[in-house]
């Protein structure tokens, strides 16, 4: 008797859920239509290409395709890990990504905090436009600008009688990469943090001012704690991509003089894997990057939650 009642309750719940789903879909159908192009993009360009992971375990031939190429197991991973150049590229990738994380991640936070304190709206918008504009330029354009600016023959270095360009010096090239990316992307991060600050309740500031808090205390005890969830989420995502040091930037700027300090995993794979037709080798290196990135993402999210903050999930 009890089992029959339980089944009846379950069937009643299913009947209630079905109309509610249809009602919800009809209510938000235009939002789903707007979502459709983005969904198709991710399916076609992000999820379907995951089938290419199989190439990392095959001796892939273009003429045979994925289904006719012979399986070789972990052969390409052994070749990858036995290559001394791979470890040099991995070291460079970690170092460059670490420098960018340490210096470039806090930069937009500091700039957003300073812009948030500006009362003059016109000046604030002008500064935002100036720092945000480089984000819309490709590294091809910016690379040409930087090469011209820091040329020892025609650039600003000639004014100071400097005979070596930082783009040609292994001792300064990594710092130049970090600084140029900060210049290009600091505006994008600033906009994100300013949007988070716009959602802070103004009454919190008013109450703190009545208690005698100065501007520094308002920033430390209201602004930063309020935008901390945004900071944490962006930090988790940045940590998960630590093996992605920025292929387009480095590929545009590096040269044989700085290979020893600038050859990262992406450029190493492109040069040896794709230009030489070693597609299985390139897939193995790419899969290695993805697995390490996923593990770092999971670890960082776990660590953040252990510290009491809200993670991605």
C-alpha positions in Angstrom: 0.0 0.0 0.0 2.8 2.4 0.9 4.7 1.6 -2.3 1.6 2.4 -4.4 1.1 5.7 -2.6 4.8 6.6 -3.2 4.5 5.8 -6.9 1.4 7.9 -7.2 3.2 10.9 -5.5 6.2 10.5 -7.9 3.9 10.5 -10.9 2.0 13.5 -9.6 5.4 15.3 -9.2 6.4 14.5 -12.7 3.1 15.8 -14.1 3.6 19.0 -12.1 7.2 19.5 -13.3 6.5 19.0 -17.0 4.0 21.9 -17.2 6.3 24.1 -15.2 9.2 23.4 -17.5 7.1 24.2 -20.6 5.8 27.4 -18.9 9.3 28.4 -18.0 10.5 27.8 -21.5 7.7 29.8 -23.0 8.4 32.6 -20.6 12.1 32.9 -21.4 12.1 31.6 -25.0 13.6 34.7 -26.4 16.4 34.5 -24.0 17.1 31.0 -25.1 17.1 32.2 -28.7 19.8 34.8 -27.8 21.7 32.0 -26.0 21.6 29.8 -29.1 24.5 31.3 -31.1 26.9 31.1 -28.2 25.8 27.6 -27.5 26.4 26.5 -31.1 29.8 28.2 -31.1 31.0 26.3 -28.0 29.6 23.0 -29.3 31.2 23.4 -32.8 34.6 25.0 -31.8 35.1 23.7 -28.2 33.4 20.4 -27.6 33.5 18.6 -31.0 37.2 19.2 -31.5 37.8 17.2 -28.2 37.6 14.1 -30.4 41.1 15.1 -31.6 42.5 14.0 -28.3 42.7 10.5 -29.9 45.5 11.8 -32.2 47.8 12.0 -29.2 47.6 8.2 -28.9 48.0 7.4 -32.6 50.6 7.6 -35.3 48.4 10.0 -37.1 48.5 10.2 -40.9 46.5 12.9 -42.7 45.7 10.4 -45.5 44.4 7.8 -43.1 42.5 10.1 -40.7 41.7 9.4 -37.1 39.9 6.1 -37.7 42.6 4.5 -39.9 45.8 5.7 -38.1 47.5 3.1 -36.0 47.4 3.2 -32.2 50.8 3.7 -30.5 49.7 4.2 -26.9 51.9 6.6 -24.9 54.7 6.8 -27.6 54.4 10.5 -28.2 54.3 11.3 -24.5 57.5 9.4 -23.9 59.1 11.3 -26.8 57.8 14.6 -25.4 59.1 14.0 -21.9 62.5 12.7 -23.1 63.1 15.9 -25.1 65.4 18.4 -23.3 63.8 21.2 -25.3 60.4 20.4 -23.9 61.6 20.9 -20.3 63.2 24.2 -21.3 59.9 25.3 -22.9 58.0 24.2 -19.8 60.3 26.1 -17.5 60.0 29.3 -19.6 56.2 28.8 -19.7 55.9 28.6 -15.9 58.3 31.5 -15.3 56.6 33.8 -17.7 53.1 32.9 -16.5 54.2 33.3 -12.9 55.6 36.7 -13.5 52.4 37.7 -15.3 50.3 36.4 -12.4 52.3 38.2 -9.8 52.6 41.6 -11.6 49.7 41.7 -14.0 46.9 40.2 -11.9 46.9 42.9 -9.1 47.5 45.8 -11.6 43.9 46.2 -12.7 42.6 45.9 -9.2 44.8 48.8 -8.0 43.9 50.9 -11.1 40.2 50.2 -10.5 40.5 51.2 -6.9 42.2 54.5 -7.9 39.7 55.2 -10.6 36.8 54.5 -8.2 38.1 57.3 -5.9 38.1 59.9 -8.7 35.2 62.3 -8.4 35.6 64.1 -11.7 33.6 61.9 -14.1 35.0 63.4 -17.3 38.6 62.8 -16.2 37.6 59.3 -15.1 36.1 58.4 -18.4 39.0 59.8 -20.3 41.5 57.7 -18.3 39.3 54.6 -18.7 39.2 55.1 -22.5 42.9 55.5 -22.7 43.8 52.4 -20.7 41.1 50.3 -22.3 41.9 51.1 -25.9 45.0 48.8 -26.4 42.8 45.8 -25.5 41.1 46.1 -28.9 44.3 46.0 -30.9 45.8 42.7 -31.9 49.3 41.7 -31.0 50.3 41.9 -34.6 49.6 45.7 -34.5 51.0 46.2 -31.1 54.1 44.1 -31.9 54.8 46.4 -34.9 54.4 49.5 -32.7 56.7 48.1 -30.0 59.3 47.0 -32.5 59.3 50.6 -33.9 59.4 52.3 -30.5 62.2 50.1 -29.1 64.4 50.0 -32.2 68.0 51.1 -31.6 68.0 52.8 -35.0 64.7 54.7 -35.3 63.0 54.3 -31.9 63.2 56.1 -28.5 66.3 54.1 -27.6 68.3 56.1 -30.0 67.6 59.3 -28.0 69.3 57.8 -25.0 72.2 56.2 -27.0 71.1 52.7 -26.0 72.6 50.1 -28.3 70.7 47.0 -27.3 66.9 46.6 -27.6 65.1 44.8 -24.8 63.4 42.7 -27.5 66.9 41.4 -28.4 68.3 40.9 -24.9 67.6 37.6 -23.1 68.0 39.4 -19.7 65.2 41.9 -20.4 62.8 40.0 -22.8 60.7 38.3 -20.1 60.2 41.6 -18.3 59.3 43.3 -21.6 56.6 40.6 -22.2 55.1 41.2 -18.7 55.1 45.0 -19.1 53.6 44.9 -22.6 50.8 42.6 -21.6 50.1 44.8 -18.6 49.8 47.8 -20.9 47.5 46.0 -23.3 45.1 44.2 -20.8 45.1 46.3 -17.7 42.1 48.3 -19.0 40.0 45.1 -19.6 40.5 43.9 -16.0 39.8 47.4 -14.7 36.4 47.5 -16.4 35.5 44.2 -14.7 36.4 45.4 -11.3 34.7 48.8 -11.7 31.6 46.9 -12.7 31.8 44.9 -9.5 32.4 48.1 -7.5 29.3 49.7 -9.0 27.2 47.0 -7.3 28.3 47.9 -3.8 25.6 49.4 -1.6 26.3 53.2 -1.1 24.8 53.0 2.4 27.8 51.0 3.5 30.1 53.9 2.7 27.8 56.4 4.3 27.6 54.4 7.5 31.3 53.9 7.6 31.9 57.7 7.1 29.6 58.4 10.0 31.8 56.2 12.1 34.8 58.2 11.2 36.3 56.0 8.5 38.7 57.7 6.1 39.2 56.8 2.4 41.8 54.1 3.0 39.6 52.4 5.6 36.7 52.5 3.2 38.8 50.8 0.6 40.2 48.2 3.0 37.0 47.3 4.8 34.2 47.8 2.2 35.5 48.0 -1.4 38.0 45.2 -1.4 35.8 42.7 0.6 32.9 43.5 -1.7 34.8 42.7 -4.9 36.6 39.7 -3.4 34.3 37.1 -5.0 35.2 38.6 -8.4 38.9 38.6 -7.6 38.8 35.0 -6.5 37.0 33.8 -9.6 39.4 35.6 -11.9 42.3 34.2 -9.9 41.1 30.7 -10.2 40.6 31.0 -14.0 44.1 32.7 -14.3 45.7 29.9 -12.4 44.1 27.2 -14.5 45.7 28.7 -17.6 49.2 29.0 -16.1 50.6 26.8 -18.9 49.3 29.3 -21.5 51.8 32.1 -21.4 50.4 33.9 -24.4 51.2 32.3 -27.8 50.2 35.3 -30.0 52.2 37.8 -28.0 55.4 35.7 -27.8 55.2 34.4 -31.4 55.0 38.0 -32.7 57.9 39.3 -30.5 60.4 36.5 -30.0 63.4 35.9 -32.2 66.4 33.4 -32.3 68.4 35.7 -29.9 65.9 35.1 -27.1 64.7 31.6 -27.8 66.4 30.3 -24.6 64.2 32.5 -22.4 61.1 32.9 -24.5 60.4 29.5 -26.2 57.2 28.4 -24.4 55.1 25.2 -24.8 52.8 26.8 -27.4 55.6 28.1 -29.6 57.5 24.8 -29.1 54.5 22.8 -30.2 53.8 25.0 -33.1 57.4 25.0 -34.4 58.0 21.2 -33.9 54.5 19.8 -34.1 52.6 21.7 -36.7 55.2 23.2 -39.0 56.9 19.8 -39.3 53.6 17.9 -39.6 54.0 16.0 -36.3 50.4 16.3 -35.4 50.4 13.5 -32.9 53.3 15.1 -31.1 51.5 18.4 -31.0 48.3 16.8 -29.7 50.2 15.0 -26.9 51.8 18.3 -25.8 48.4 20.0 -26.0 46.7 17.3 -23.9 49.5 17.6 -21.3 48.8 21.4 -21.0 45.0 20.8 -20.7 45.4 18.1 -18.0 47.8 20.2 -15.9 45.6 23.3 -16.3 42.5 21.3 -15.2 44.4 20.0 -12.1 45.5 23.5 -11.2 42.0 24.8 -11.6 40.6 22.1 -9.4 43.3 22.6 -6.8 42.9 26.4 -6.7 39.2 26.1 -6.4 39.6 23.6 -3.5 42.1 25.8 -1.8 39.9 28.9 -2.1 36.9 27.1 -0.6 39.1 25.8 2.2 40.0 29.4 3.0 36.4 30.3 3.3 35.9 32.0 0.0 33.3 31.1 -2.7 34.9 29.2 -5.6 33.6 28.4 -9.1 31.5 25.6 -7.7 
